[in-house]
């Protein structure tokens, strides 16, 4: 017996031609064939779904990878900028340390700088005067003899003064204080020291003026 069973679907028709089968066998084979066709379609559908999922996954990974790349680039840029700032600060600090102290005061107000310089100049002059020996004059010798007069009187000074002068300048060379030469600082210093020593020790045993 020849039977033809057609299964119409949206897809092309599936035709089974079965010979020598009973109705039950024919029905079982038809059902089996339908199950096989449905299984194939299910497998195709599953494969299609997997393909779509893979496509979606790949599409979803693109922005994720792009975002990751942008994030990494931003982090590297921030690190580079921070390092540049650190290097610049260190370079400026080294330059400031290398500058002399005087150059660091350029930002001070002009008036303050002038006053400061003037004060330093006065201080330097005072230090130079303290360190350098003072130049002796005839007035310094006269001042020493005036102290002798004030301590022991005019008469004692007139008698003792020539002896002090002879001791320094030679006997009879200088008889009056105003004749003391000022071109020899060494002798000026010695005559002043001699007069002051005579006052302190009362070398000539004079009575002090009351």
Sine and cosine of phi, psi and omega as CSV:
sin_phi,cos_phi,sin_psi,cos_psi,sin_omega,cos_omega
0.00,0.00,0.65,-0.76,0.00,-1.00
-0.90,-0.43,0.81,-0.58,0.01,-1.00
-0.77,-0.63,0.55,-0.84,0.05,-1.00
-0.83,-0.55,0.84,-0.54,0.01,-1.00
-0.87,-0.50,0.81,-0.58,-0.02,-1.00
-0.95,-0.32,0.72,-0.70,0.06,-1.00
-0.91,-0.41,0.95,-0.31,-0.05,-1.00
-1.00,-0.01,0.75,-0.67,0.01,-1.00
-0.61,-0.79,0.10,-0.99,0.04,-1.00
-0.89,0.45,-0.50,0.87,0.07,-1.00
-0.98,0.22,0.09,-1.00,0.07,-1.00
-0.83,0.56,0.53,-0.85,-0.12,-0.99
-0.90,0.43,0.59,-0.81,0.05,-1.00
-0.96,-0.26,0.89,-0.46,-0.10,-0.99
-0.91,-0.41,0.78,-0.62,0.05,-1.00
-0.93,-0.38,0.79,-0.62,0.08,-1.00
-0.89,-0.45,0.90,-0.43,-0.10,-1.00
-0.87,-0.50,0.72,-0.69,0.01,-1.00
-0.89,-0.47,0.69,-0.72,0.09,-1.00
0.94,0.34,0.41,0.91,0.02,-1.00
-0.97,-0.24,0.51,-0.86,0.11,-0.99
-0.99,0.17,0.15,-0.99,0.00,-1.00
-0.89,0.46,-0.66,0.75,-0.01,-1.00
-0.90,0.44,-0.69,0.72,0.01,-1.00
-0.91,0.41,-0.64,0.76,0.03,-1.00
-0.88,0.48,-0.69,0.72,0.00,-1.00
-0.89,0.45,-0.66,0.75,-0.03,-1.00
-0.91,0.42,-0.66,0.75,0.00,-1.00
-0.93,0.37,-0.61,0.79,0.03,-1.00
-0.89,0.46,-0.71,0.70,0.00,-1.00
-0.88,0.47,-0.65,0.76,0.00,-1.00
-0.89,0.45,-0.68,0.73,0.00,-1.00
-0.90,0.43,-0.65,0.76,0.02,-1.00
-0.90,0.43,-0.67,0.74,0.02,-1.00
-0.88,0.48,-0.65,0.76,0.01,-1.00
-0.89,0.45,-0.69,0.72,0.02,-1.00
-0.89,0.45,-0.69,0.73,0.01,-1.00
-0.90,0.43,-0.60,0.80,0.03,-1.00
-0.90,0.43,-0.66,0.75,0.04,-1.00
-0.89,0.47,-0.66,0.75,0.01,-1.00
-0.92,0.39,-0.59,0.81,0.03,-1.00
-0.91,0.42,-0.65,0.76,0.03,-1.00
-0.91,0.42,-0.65,0.76,0.05,-1.00
-0.89,0.45,-0.66,0.75,0.01,-1.00
-0.90,0.44,-0.67,0.75,0.01,-1.00
-0.90,0.44,-0.66,0.75,0.02,-1.00
-0.90,0.44,-0.63,0.77,0.02,-1.00
-0.91,0.42,-0.66,0.75,0.03,-1.00
-0.89,0.47,-0.68,0.73,0.03,-1.00
-0.88,0.48,-0.65,0.76,0.02,-1.00
-0.89,0.45,-0.68,0.73,0.03,-1.00
-0.89,0.45,-0.67,0.74,0.02,-1.00
-0.89,0.46,-0.67,0.75,0.03,-1.00
-0.89,0.46,-0.65,0.76,0.03,-1.00
-0.90,0.44,-0.69,0.72,0.02,-1.00
-0.89,0.46,-0.65,0.76,0.00,-1.00
-0.89,0.45,-0.70,0.71,0.02,-1.00
-0.89,0.45,-0.66,0.75,0.01,-1.00
-0.90,0.43,-0.61,0.79,-0.01,-1.00
-0.94,0.33,-0.50,0.87,-0.02,-1.00
-0.96,0.29,-0.39,0.92,-0.03,-1.00
-0.88,0.48,-0.82,0.58,0.02,-1.00
-0.91,0.42,-0.53,0.85,0.02,-1.00
-0.90,0.43,-0.70,0.71,0.03,-1.00
-0.91,0.41,-0.64,0.77,0.01,-1.00
-0.90,0.44,-0.68,0.73,0.02,-1.00
-0.89,0.46,-0.65,0.76,0.03,-1.00
-0.90,0.44,-0.67,0.75,0.01,-1.00
-0.90,0.43,-0.67,0.74,0.03,-1.00
-0.89,0.45,-0.66,0.75,0.01,-1.00
-0.89,0.47,-0.70,0.71,0.02,-1.00
-0.90,0.44,-0.65,0.76,0.01,-1.00
-0.90,0.43,-0.65,0.76,0.01,-1.00
-0.90,0.44,-0.67,0.74,0.02,-1.00
-0.89,0.46,-0.67,0.74,0.02,-1.00
-0.91,0.42,-0.64,0.77,0.02,-1.00
-0.90,0.43,-0.70,0.71,0.02,-1.00
-0.88,0.48,-0.67,0.74,0.01,-1.00
-0.90,0.44,-0.65,0.76,0.01,-1.00
-0.91,0.41,-0.66,0.75,0.03,-1.00
-0.90,0.43,-0.67,0.74,0.02,-1.00
-0.89,0.46,-0.65,0.76,0.02,-1.00
-0.92,0.40,-0.62,0.78,0.03,-1.00
-0.90,0.44,-0.67,0.74,0.03,-1.00
-0.89,0.45,-0.69,0.73,0.02,-1.00
-0.88,0.48,-0.70,0.72,0.01,-1.00
-0.89,0.46,-0.65,0.76,-0.01,-1.00
-0.91,0.42,-0.67,0.74,0.01,-1.00
-0.89,0.45,-0.69,0.72,0.01,-1.00
-0.90,0.44,-0.62,0.79,0.00,-1.00
-0.91,0.42,-0.68,0.74,0.03,-1.00
-0.90,0.45,-0.68,0.74,0.00,-1.00
-0.88,0.48,-0.65,0.76,0.01,-1.00
-0.91,0.41,-0.62,0.79,0.02,-1.00
-0.91,0.41,-0.65,0.76,0.01,-1.00
-0.90,0.44,-0.67,0.75,0.02,-1.00
-0.90,0.43,-0.57,0.82,-0.05,-1.00
-0.97,0.24,-0.35,0.94,-0.02,-1.00
-0.95,0.31,0.61,-0.80,0.09,-1.00
-0.91,0.42,0.43,-0.90,-0.06,-1.00
-0.85,0.52,-0.57,0.82,-0.05,-1.00
-0.90,0.43,-0.60,0.80,-0.03,-1.00
-0.94,0.34,-0.37,0.93,0.00,-1.00
-0.96,0.28,-0.23,0.97,-0.06,-1.00
-1.00,-0.10,0.19,0.98,-0.01,-1.00
-0.91,0.42,-0.42,0.91,-0.04,-1.00
-0.99,0.16,-0.10,0.99,-0.02,-1.00
-0.94,0.35,0.48,-0.87,0.04,-1.00
-0.85,0.52,0.52,-0.86,-0.06,-1.00
-0.89,0.46,-0.67,0.74,-0.02,-1.00
-0.89,0.46,-0.67,0.74,0.01,-1.00
-0.89,0.45,-0.64,0.77,0.01,-1.00
-0.91,0.43,-0.66,0.75,0.00,-1.00
-0.90,0.44,-0.72,0.69,0.01,-1.00
-0.88,0.47,-0.68,0.73,-0.01,-1.00
-0.89,0.45,-0.69,0.72,0.01,-1.00
-0.90,0.44,-0.65,0.76,0.00,-1.00
-0.90,0.44,-0.69,0.72,0.02,-1.00
-0.89,0.46,-0.65,0.76,0.02,-1.00
-0.91,0.41,-0.62,0.79,0.01,-1.00
-0.91,0.43,-0.69,0.72,0.03,-1.00
-0.88,0.47,-0.69,0.72,0.00,-1.00
-0.89,0.45,-0.64,0.77,0.02,-1.00
-0.91,0.42,-0.64,0.77,0.03,-1.00
-0.90,0.43,-0.66,0.75,0.01,-1.00
-0.90,0.44,-0.67,0.74,0.02,-1.00
-0.90,0.44,-0.64,0.77,0.00,-1.00
-0.91,0.42,-0.62,0.79,0.02,-1.00
-0.93,0.38,-0.59,0.81,0.01,-1.00
-0.93,0.37,-0.63,0.78,-0.05,-1.00
-0.98,0.22,-0.63,0.78,-0.04,-1.00
-0.99,0.16,0.64,-0.77,0.03,-1.00
-0.91,0.41,0.68,-0.74,0.00,-1.00
-0.95,0.30,0.63,-0.78,-0.01,-1.00
-0.97,0.24,0.80,-0.60,-0.01,-1.00
-1.00,0.10,0.57,-0.82,-0.02,-1.00
-0.76,-0.65,0.09,-1.00,0.06,-1.00
-0.90,0.44,-0.50,0.87,0.04,-1.00
-0.90,0.43,-0.57,0.82,0.03,-1.00
-0.91,0.40,-0.61,0.79,0.04,-1.00
-0.92,0.39,-0.70,0.72,0.02,-1.00
-0.87,0.48,-0.63,0.78,0.00,-1.00
-0.90,0.44,-0.61,0.79,0.02,-1.00
-0.91,0.42,-0.70,0.71,0.02,-1.00
-0.93,0.37,-0.52,0.85,0.06,-1.00
-0.89,0.45,-0.62,0.78,0.06,-1.00
-0.90,0.44,-0.60,0.80,0.01,-1.00
-0.91,0.42,-0.67,0.75,0.03,-1.00
-0.89,0.46,-0.71,0.71,-0.01,-1.00
-0.89,0.46,-0.49,0.87,-0.06,-1.00
-1.00,0.06,-0.69,0.72,-0.11,-0.99
-0.88,-0.47,-0.11,0.99,0.04,-1.00
0.98,-0.18,0.23,-0.97,-0.07,-1.00
-0.93,0.37,-0.69,0.72,-0.05,-1.00
-0.87,0.49,-0.68,0.74,0.01,-1.00
-0.91,0.41,-0.63,0.78,0.00,-1.00
-0.92,0.40,-0.66,0.75,0.01,-1.00
-0.91,0.42,-0.52,0.86,-0.01,-1.00
-1.00,0.10,-0.65,0.76,-0.09,-1.00
-1.00,0.07,-0.47,0.88,-0.06,-1.00
-0.85,0.53,-0.75,0.66,0.01,-1.00
-0.86,0.51,-0.55,0.83,0.01,-1.00
-0.91,0.41,-0.64,0.77,0.03,-1.00
-0.92,0.40,-0.64,0.77,0.02,-1.00
-0.91,0.41,-0.67,0.75,0.02,-1.00
-0.88,0.47,-0.58,0.81,-0.04,-1.00
-0.91,0.42,-0.55,0.84,-0.06,-1.00
-1.00,-0.07,-0.72,0.70,-0.14,-0.99
-0.98,-0.17,-0.17,0.99,-0.06,-1.00
0.95,-0.31,0.47,-0.88,-0.09,-1.00
-0.91,0.41,0.83,-0.55,0.07,-1.00
0.97,0.24,0.03,1.00,-0.03,-1.00
-0.96,0.29,-0.76,0.65,0.00,-1.00
-0.86,-0.51,0.83,-0.56,-0.02,-1.00
-0.95,-0.32,-0.37,0.93,-0.02,-1.00
-0.80,-0.60,0.47,-0.88,-0.04,-1.00
-0.89,0.45,-0.61,0.79,-0.06,-1.00
-0.94,0.35,-0.22,0.98,0.03,-1.00
-1.00,-0.03,0.02,1.00,-0.01,-1.00
-0.90,0.44,0.82,-0.57,0.02,-1.00
-0.95,0.33,0.60,-0.80,-0.04,-1.00
-0.97,-0.25,0.10,1.00,-0.05,-1.00
-1.00,0.03,-0.10,1.00,0.00,-1.00
-0.88,-0.47,0.99,-0.13,-0.05,-1.00
-0.90,0.44,-0.52,0.86,0.00,-1.00
-0.90,0.43,-0.71,0.70,0.01,-1.00
-0.94,0.33,-0.58,0.82,0.07,-1.00
-0.88,0.48,-0.68,0.73,0.02,-1.00
-0.90,0.43,-0.62,0.79,-0.02,-1.00
-0.94,0.34,-0.61,0.79,0.00,-1.00
-0.94,0.35,-0.61,0.79,0.05,-1.00
-0.91,0.42,-0.69,0.72,0.02,-1.00
-0.90,0.44,-0.60,0.80,0.01,-1.00
-0.91,0.41,-0.68,0.74,0.00,-1.00
-0.92,0.40,-0.70,0.72,-0.02,-1.00
-0.92,0.40,-0.60,0.80,0.04,-1.00
-0.92,0.40,-0.61,0.79,0.04,-1.00
-0.91,0.42,-0.55,0.84,0.04,-1.00
-0.94,0.35,-0.71,0.71,-0.08,-1.00
-0.94,0.35,-0.64,0.77,-0.08,-1.00
-0.99,-0.11,-0.12,0.99,-0.09,-1.00
0.78,0.63,0.83,0.56,-0.09,-1.00
-0.82,0.57,-0.60,0.80,-0.06,-1.00
-0.99,-0.13,0.23,0.97,0.09,-1.00
0.83,0.56,0.78,0.62,0.02,-1.00
-1.00,-0.05,0.42,-0.91,0.09,-1.00
-1.00,0.03,0.72,-0.69,-0.02,-1.00
-0.93,0.36,0.56,-0.83,0.04,-1.00
-0.94,0.33,0.74,-0.67,0.00,-1.00
-0.99,0.12,0.00,0.00,0.00,0.00
